[in-house]
Amino acid sequence: MSDKEKRIEPLEEDTLLQEELLEEQQAEETRESEEEYSLNDDRRVKTLSPTTLVVKRFLRNRVADTGLIIIAIMFLFSFVGGALTPYAEDQLFYRYDETNDQYAAVTENKSFRYEAAEAGSFPSLAQAKFVLAQKNGDETFEAADTTYTLKEEGDSFYGIYVGDQLVAYAALDVVSASTADTELSFALKYAILKAYTNQTAVDAENVSAEDAETTTAVATFEVDGAEYQLLPDGTVTTGGDEVAYAGRYIVNVLASDRFLTRQFKDELIAAIQSGADEFTFTNENDEKATYSLDYDAGTETWSVLESVKTHVFDTYASPSSKHWLGTDKNGMDMLTRLMYGGRVSLYIGFIVVFIETALGILFGGISGYFGGWVDNLIMRIVDIFYCIPSMPLIIILGAAMDAMRVDPQIRMIYLMLILGFLGWPGIARMVRGQILSLREQEFMTATEALGIRVSRRIFKHLIPNVIPQLIVIMTMGLGDTILTEATLSFLGLGVKFPFASWGNIINDVNNTYVLTNYWFIWIPAGVCLLLTVLAFNLVGDGLRDAFDPKMKR
């Protein structure tokens, strides 16, 4: 072997040895990287910041993670869902309902009806005296120093005179105009009834209108220079035109702008006499309408009920493809109201907690740092706030805003300010206690030696050390605030219509019928409220455990 070959062989062996060492080193690093360290392992702690440790402790708490997921879902549901829904918060929906409205009333006249020649010429006292005289068979009676003479002009038809002057008549039959624009005078009505009650050759109730057109008039009379004919069915004509008709049935239409034609009344009376429960009428335009007949034995009256389509609010509609959670008592989409209600409840919760925290940090920080008379003064103020009956005060203020009709949006701002102003003492006391212990620490001595101003010592060096406890209190306080707002809104003292909150949505079930029959009104809002409050409490518990350095998770 040459000298050159001897020199090359050791170099190749050294290279192989170095490669083996490098591979072993890489394998060792891989094993170390794959080794799982606990959060409290010394080697692990050296590589993690305190914030990272808190985050990892929190994320390893599955219960807290569940709460965080629920909160995220509620935020997406309320804010993203509210932006995507095709309906507005206060959008109203309508439907057509068929209702049976009373159209007319029919009575078979069994008592005398009076018609006076002039208003006031035959008062009610005279009418009562007439009834007594008619029953007793007297020909005269007196009323209000006036002597009246009654004369039987026909079957159950009497003329009432003062001297030789006809002042009124009484009859069981009535006269009705055939058209809406026809006016019947007293003299004409009297003449019609006299002819009608004296015709006995033909039974008018059993003669149809078609037969009457070809039947010879049973009576002819003249009034004010015009000649009239009475047909067997009670129809009165002049010059071939129908002007009136007489009969025992009284048909009154309830709507003043409607007029019942003779054909309608005839068919109606025929249906009543046959004992039918309903009848169908076809008008001159070939339009059919069905009417229901309801007899009241107490008043001996038939009510004619008309089926009417009415445009009404689509209230308490069941869940459907258009309204996934139905509609509420105002005809608004429940799912949309639920989304916007979540916004309002979360808005109020966060804003109230921020107000409480800001006031609590301010007063608690000043009290804890300065101590002495400042501490005593602020703590006495805190004690006073603890003694204030918050709920009665809020109820009184809510009632006052109702009386003053405060705008719903302004009212919501007042509600947040009131809740925030009444809730800060607890946070102030916690901050004060923490700062009392922290201000004696060495780092605070160092800040004094460096001449740092007081406000910077409090808000730059003391308050940040209280932030972990504040975060926990704020998170758990959010649930309480949302519950308080829901309670006030349920009582009608919180968020007002048209704004929605989960509390005033549940307020819709203030009667047993809605509670038992319309589950989709209150169960979804109750579930959202329950899950949100529970989630905030779970997150608060998780943060408390994560900030505790002694936790072994």
C-alpha positions in Angstrom: 0.0 0.0 0.0 1.3 3.4 -0.9 1.7 6.3 1.5 -1.0 8.2 -0.3 -3.5 5.4 0.2 -2.6 5.1 3.9 -3.4 8.8 4.4 -6.8 8.6 2.6 -8.1 5.6 4.7 -8.1 7.3 8.1 -9.8 10.3 6.6 -12.6 8.2 5.3 -13.0 6.5 8.8 -13.2 9.9 10.5 -15.9 11.0 8.0 -18.0 8.0 8.8 -17.6 8.5 12.5 -18.7 12.1 12.2 -21.8 11.1 10.2 -22.8 8.5 12.9 -22.4 11.0 15.6 -24.5 13.5 13.7 -27.2 10.9 13.2 -27.2 10.0 16.9 -27.4 13.7 17.8 -30.4 14.3 15.5 -32.2 11.2 16.9 -31.6 12.4 20.4 -33.1 15.8 19.5 -36.1 14.1 17.9 -36.7 12.1 21.0 -36.5 15.2 23.2 -38.9 17.1 21.0 -41.4 14.2 21.1 -41.2 13.9 24.8 -44.3 15.3 26.5 -43.6 17.7 29.3 -46.2 18.7 31.9 -47.0 22.4 32.4 -45.2 22.4 35.7 -42.1 20.7 34.4 -39.1 22.9 35.2 -37.6 22.6 31.7 -41.0 23.5 30.2 -41.6 26.5 32.4 -38.3 28.0 31.4 -39.5 28.2 27.8 -43.1 29.6 28.4 -44.2 33.1 29.4 -46.8 33.6 32.2 -49.4 34.6 29.6 -48.8 31.4 27.6 -49.0 29.3 30.8 -52.4 30.9 31.6 -53.7 30.3 28.0 -52.5 26.7 28.0 -54.0 26.0 31.4 -57.3 27.5 30.3 -57.4 25.6 27.0 -56.7 22.3 28.8 -59.8 22.8 30.9 -62.5 21.2 28.7 -65.4 22.6 30.7 -64.1 26.1 30.2 -63.5 25.3 26.5 -67.1 24.3 26.2 -68.2 27.6 27.7 -66.0 29.5 25.3 -67.5 27.6 22.3 -71.0 28.3 23.5 -70.2 32.0 23.8 -68.7 32.1 20.4 -71.8 30.4 19.0 -74.1 32.9 20.7 -72.1 35.8 19.3 -72.3 34.3 15.8 -76.0 33.7 16.2 -76.7 37.2 17.5 -74.5 39.4 15.3 -73.8 37.4 12.2 -77.2 35.7 12.1 -78.9 39.1 12.7 -77.0 40.5 9.7 -77.9 37.6 7.4 -81.6 37.2 8.3 -83.9 38.6 5.5 -86.3 40.1 8.1 -86.0 43.3 10.1 -86.3 43.3 13.9 -89.7 45.0 14.0 -91.0 43.7 10.6 -94.7 42.7 10.8 -96.3 39.8 9.0 -99.9 39.4 8.0 -102.4 36.7 7.0 -105.9 36.4 5.8 -108.4 35.0 8.3 -111.9 33.9 7.5 -114.2 35.1 10.3 -118.0 35.0 10.7 -119.1 38.6 11.2 -122.7 39.4 11.9 -124.2 40.8 8.7 -127.8 41.2 9.6 -130.5 40.3 12.2 -134.0 38.9 11.4 -136.9 39.1 13.8 -140.5 37.9 13.3 -142.4 40.9 14.5 -144.8 39.9 17.3 -145.4 43.3 18.9 -146.8 46.5 17.6 -144.5 48.9 15.8 -145.4 52.6 15.7 -145.0 55.2 13.0 -145.8 58.9 13.8 -146.9 61.4 11.3 -144.6 64.0 12.9 -141.8 63.6 15.3 -143.1 63.7 18.9 -146.7 63.5 18.0 -147.0 60.0 19.5 -144.6 59.7 22.5 -143.6 56.6 24.4 -146.2 57.2 27.1 -149.0 57.3 24.5 -147.6 54.0 23.1 -147.9 52.3 26.4 -151.4 53.6 26.9 -152.3 52.3 23.4 -151.3 48.8 24.4 -153.5 48.8 27.4 -156.5 50.3 25.4 -156.0 47.7 22.6 -156.0 44.8 25.0 -159.0 46.1 26.9 -160.9 46.8 23.7 -161.2 50.6 24.4 -161.7 53.0 21.6 -160.0 56.0 23.3 -157.2 56.6 25.8 -155.5 59.6 27.3 -151.8 60.5 27.6 -150.2 63.8 28.4 -153.5 65.6 28.5 -154.3 64.4 25.0 -157.2 62.2 24.0 -156.4 59.6 21.3 -158.8 57.5 19.4 -157.8 54.2 18.0 -159.5 52.7 15.0 -158.9 49.2 13.7 -158.0 49.6 10.0 -157.1 46.0 9.2 -155.7 42.8 10.6 -153.6 43.9 13.6 -153.4 47.4 12.1 -154.7 50.5 13.9 -154.9 54.1 13.0 -154.5 56.5 15.9 -156.3 59.9 15.7 -156.5 63.1 17.7 -159.9 64.3 16.8 -160.2 63.7 13.1 -156.5 64.0 12.4 -154.4 60.8 11.9 -151.2 61.2 14.1 -149.8 57.7 14.1 -150.5 54.0 13.3 -149.6 50.8 15.0 -149.1 47.5 13.1 -147.5 44.1 13.4 -146.4 44.3 9.8 -143.7 46.6 8.5 -143.1 48.4 5.2 -139.6 48.4 3.6 -138.4 50.3 0.5 -137.3 48.2 -2.4 -134.3 50.4 -3.3 -131.8 52.4 -1.2 -132.7 55.7 -2.7 -136.5 55.3 -2.3 -138.1 57.4 0.5 -141.5 56.3 1.8 -143.7 58.9 3.3 -145.9 58.4 6.3 -149.1 58.5 4.2 -147.7 56.0 1.7 -146.7 53.5 4.5 -150.2 53.9 6.1 -151.9 53.2 2.7 -149.7 50.2 2.0 -150.4 48.6 5.4 -154.1 49.3 5.2 -154.3 47.6 1.8 -152.0 44.8 2.9 -153.8 44.0 6.2 -157.2 44.0 4.5 -156.3 41.7 1.6 -157.5 38.2 2.5 -158.2 36.6 -0.8 -154.5 35.5 -1.3 -152.0 34.3 1.4 -149.1 36.7 0.6 -146.5 34.6 2.5 -147.0 31.7 0.0 -146.7 33.7 -3.2 -143.3 34.0 -4.8 -142.1 37.2 -6.5 -142.2 35.4 -10.0 -145.9 34.5 -9.5 -146.7 38.0 -8.2 -145.5 39.5 -11.6 -148.3 37.7 -13.4 -150.9 38.0 -10.7 -153.6 40.6 -10.7 -153.2 43.2 -8.0 -155.2 42.6 -4.9 -155.6 46.3 -4.1 -155.2 49.6 -5.8 -154.8 52.9 -4.0 -153.8 56.5 -4.6 -151.4 58.6 -2.5 -150.3 62.1 -3.4 -151.6 61.8 -6.9 -149.8 58.6 -7.7 -151.5 55.3 -8.2 -150.1 52.2 -6.5 -150.9 48.5 -6.9 -150.5 45.9 -4.1 -149.6 42.4 -5.4 -150.4 39.2 -3.5 -146.9 38.8 -2.1 -146.9 42.2 -0.5 -145.1 44.0 -3.3 -146.2 47.6 -4.1 -145.7 48.9 -7.6 -146.3 52.1 -9.4 -146.1 52.5 -13.1 -144.7 49.0 -13.3 -141.8 49.7 -10.9 -141.5 48.1 -7.5 -141.2 50.7 -4.8 -141.9 48.9 -1.5 -143.1 45.7 0.1 -144.8 44.7 3.3 -144.3 41.7 5.6 -144.1 40.4 9.1 -140.4 39.7 9.2 -138.0 42.6 10.1 -134.6 42.4 8.5 -132.0 44.9 9.8 -128.6 45.2 8.3 -125.8 46.1 10.8 -123.6 48.1 8.4 -125.1 51.5 7.6 -123.5 51.6 4.2 -125.2 48.4 3.0 -128.7 47.9 1.6 -130.5 44.5 1.5 -132.4 43.9 -1.7 -135.9 42.4 -1.9 -134.5 39.3 -3.4 -132.0 38.8 -0.6 -134.6 39.3 2.1 -137.0 36.9 0.4 -134.4 34.1 0.1 -133.3 34.8 3.6 -136.8 34.5 5.1 -137.4 31.4 3.0 -134.3 29.8 4.4 -135.4 30.7 8.0 -138.9 29.3 7.5 -137.4 26.1 6.1 -135.2 25.7 9.2 -131.9 25.9 7.3 -128.6 26.6 9.0 -127.2 28.5 6.1 -128.2 29.8 2.7 -126.4 30.9 -0.5 -127.3 34.0 -2.3 -126.3 34.9 -5.8 -126.5 38.7 -6.6 -127.1 40.4 -9.9 -123.4 40.0 -10.8 -123.5 36.2 -10.4 -121.4 36.5 -7.3 -122.2 33.8 -4.7 -121.9 34.3 -1.0 -122.8 31.8 1.8 -124.3 33.0 5.0 -124.8 31.1 8.3 -128.0 31.4 10.3 -127.8 31.4 14.1 -131.1 31.5 16.1 -131.1 33.0 19.6 -134.2 31.6 21.4 -133.9 34.2 24.2 -134.4 37.1 21.9 -136.2 35.1 19.1 -133.7 36.6 16.6 -131.8 35.1 13.7 -128.3 36.3 13.3 -127.0 36.3 9.7 -123.3 35.6 9.8 -121.1 36.5 6.8 -117.8 34.8 6.1 -115.3 37.6 5.7 -111.6 37.4 4.8 -109.8 39.8 7.1 -106.2 41.0 6.8 -104.8 40.5 10.3 -101.4 40.2 12.0 -99.9 36.7 11.6 -99.8 36.2 15.4 -98.5 33.0 17.0 -98.0 31.3 13.7 -96.5 27.8 14.0 -92.9 27.1 12.9 -92.7 26.8 9.1 -90.2 27.1 6.2 -90.9 30.9 6.2 -90.7 31.4 10.0 -88.5 28.7 11.5 -89.5 29.5 15.0 -93.0 30.9 14.2 -94.2 34.4 15.0 -94.9 36.2 18.3 -98.1 38.0 19.5 -97.2 41.0 17.3 -96.8 39.0 14.1 -93.0 39.3 14.1 -90.5 36.5 13.1 -89.4 34.8 16.3 -86.0 33.7 15.1 -85.1 37.2 14.0 -86.3 38.7 17.3 -84.2 36.1 19.1 -81.1 37.1 17.2 -81.6 40.8 17.8 -82.5 40.1 21.4 -79.2 38.3 21.8 -77.4 41.4 20.6 -79.2 43.6 23.1 -78.6 41.3 26.0 -74.9 40.9 25.2 -74.5 44.7 24.6 -76.1 45.5 27.9 -74.1 42.8 29.7 -70.7 44.0 28.4 -71.3 47.7 28.7 -72.6 47.4 32.3 -69.6 45.3 33.3 -67.2 47.8 31.8 -68.9 50.6 33.6 -68.7 48.7 36.9 -65.1 47.8 36.3 -64.0 51.3 35.4 -65.6 52.8 38.5 -64.4 50.0 40.7 -60.8 50.3 39.5 -60.8 54.1 39.9 -62.2 54.2 43.4 -60.6 50.9 44.6 -57.2 52.0 43.3 -57.3 55.4 44.9 -58.6 53.9 48.2 -56.1 51.1 48.4 -53.1 53.2 47.5 -53.6 56.3 49.6 -55.3 54.7 52.6 -56.0 56.9 55.6 -59.0 59.3 55.4 -59.3 58.8 51.7 -59.7 55.1 52.2 -62.2 55.6 55.0 -64.3 58.0 52.9 -64.4 55.8 49.8 -65.2 52.7 51.9 -68.1 54.5 53.6 -69.4 55.4 50.2 -69.1 51.7 49.2 -71.1 50.8 52.4 -73.8 53.3 51.4 -74.1 51.7 48.0 -74.3 48.3 49.5 -77.3 49.5 51.6 -79.2 50.8 48.6 -82.1 48.4 47.7 -81.1 48.0 44.1 -84.1 46.1 42.7 -86.8 48.3 44.2 -84.9 51.4 43.1 -84.7 50.1 39.5 -88.4 49.2 39.5 -89.3 52.7 40.7 -87.1 54.3 38.0 -88.6 51.9 35.4 -92.1 52.9 36.4 -91.1 56.6 36.2 -89.7 56.2 32.7 -92.9 54.5 31.7 -94.9 57.4 33.0 -92.7 59.9 31.2 -92.8 57.7 28.0 -89.1 57.7 27.5 -87.9 56.7 24.1 -87.0 52.9 24.1 -83.5 53.6 22.9 -82.8 56.3 25.5 -84.4 54.0 28.1 -81.9 51.3 27.2 -79.0 53.7 27.8 -80.5 54.7 31.2 -80.8 51.1 32.1 -77.1 50.4 31.4 -76.0 53.5 33.3 -78.2 52.6 36.3 -77.0 49.0 36.5 -73.4 50.0 36.1 -73.6 52.7 38.7 -75.1 50.4 41.2 -72.7 47.5 40.6 -69.2 49.0 41.1 -68.8 48.7 44.9 -67.9 45.0 44.9 -65.1 45.5 42.3 -63.8 48.5 44.2 -63.5 46.6 47.4 -61.7 43.7 45.7 -59.3 46.1 44.0 -58.6 48.0 47.3 -57.8 44.7 49.0 -55.3 43.7 46.3 -53.6 47.0 46.2 -53.3 47.2 50.0 -51.1 44.0 49.8 -49.3 45.0 46.6 -48.2 48.5 47.7 -45.9 47.1 50.3 -44.0 45.0 47.8 -40.4 45.8 46.9 -41.2 46.9 43.3 -43.4 49.6 44.7 -40.6 50.8 46.9 -38.5 50.9 43.8 -41.1 53.1 42.0 -41.0 55.6 44.9 -37.2 55.7 44.8 -37.3 56.4 41.1 -39.7 59.3 41.7 -42.5 57.9 39.5 -45.7 60.0 39.8 -48.6 58.6 41.8 -51.0 58.1 39.0 -48.4 56.0 37.0 -47.7 53.9 40.1 -51.3 53.1 40.5 -52.4 52.5 36.9 -49.1 51.3 35.5 -47.7 49.1 38.2 -50.5 48.2 40.7 -53.6 47.8 38.5 -52.0 45.4 36.0 -51.3 43.1 38.9 -55.0 43.1 39.7 -56.1 42.4 36.1 -56.2 38.6 36.4 -58.7 38.8 39.3 -60.7 41.5 37.4 -61.0 39.4 34.3 -62.4 36.5 36.4 -64.9 38.9 38.2 -65.9 40.6 34.9 -66.5 37.2 33.2 -68.7 35.8 36.0 -70.4 39.2 36.4 -71.6 39.2 32.8 -73.9 36.3 33.5 -75.4 38.1 36.5 -76.0 41.3 34.5 -77.7 39.4 31.6 -80.0 37.7 34.1 -80.8 41.0 35.8 -81.6 42.7 32.5 -83.8 39.7 31.5 -85.6 39.9 34.8 -86.3 43.6 34.4 -87.4 43.1 30.8 -89.7 40.3 31.8 -91.3 42.6 34.4 -91.8 45.2 31.7 -89.2 47.6 33.3 -86.2 46.9 31.0 -85.9 46.9 27.3 -89.1 48.1 25.6 -90.8 47.3 22.2 -89.8 47.5 19.4 -86.4 46.5 20.7 -86.0 42.8 21.5 -84.1 41.2 24.4 -84.3 37.7 25.6 -86.1 38.9 28.7 -89.0 40.8 27.0 -89.4 37.9 24.6 -90.1 35.6 27.5 -92.5 38.3 28.8 -94.9 37.2 26.0 -95.8 34.1 28.0 -97.5 36.1 30.8 -100.6 34.0 30.4 -101.2 30.2 30.8 -102.7 29.7 27.4 -99.6 31.0 25.6 -97.3 29.2 28.0 -98.9 25.8 27.3 -99.8 26.1 23.6 -97.0 28.2 22.1 -93.7 26.6 23.2 -91.8 28.2 20.4 -92.3 31.6 21.9 -90.5 31.1 25.2 -88.4 27.9 25.1 -85.8 29.1 22.5 -85.3 32.4 24.4 -85.0 30.6 27.7 -82.5 28.1 26.3 -80.4 31.0 24.8 -80.4 32.8 28.2 -79.6 29.6 30.1 -76.7 28.6 27.8 -75.2 32.1 27.7 -75.2 32.7 31.5 -73.9 29.1 32.0 -71.1 29.6 29.4 -69.9 32.9 31.0 -69.8 31.2 34.4 -67.9 28.2 33.0 -65.4 30.6 31.4 -65.1 32.5 34.6 -64.3 29.3 36.5 -61.8 28.3 33.9 -60.0 31.7 34.1 -59.9 31.5 37.8 -58.3 28.1 37.7 -55.9 29.1 34.9 -54.7 32.2 36.8 -54.1 30.1 39.9 -50.4 29.0 39.8 -51.0 26.1 42.1 -53.4 24.4 39.8 -52.1 21.0 38.6 -53.8 20.5 35.2 
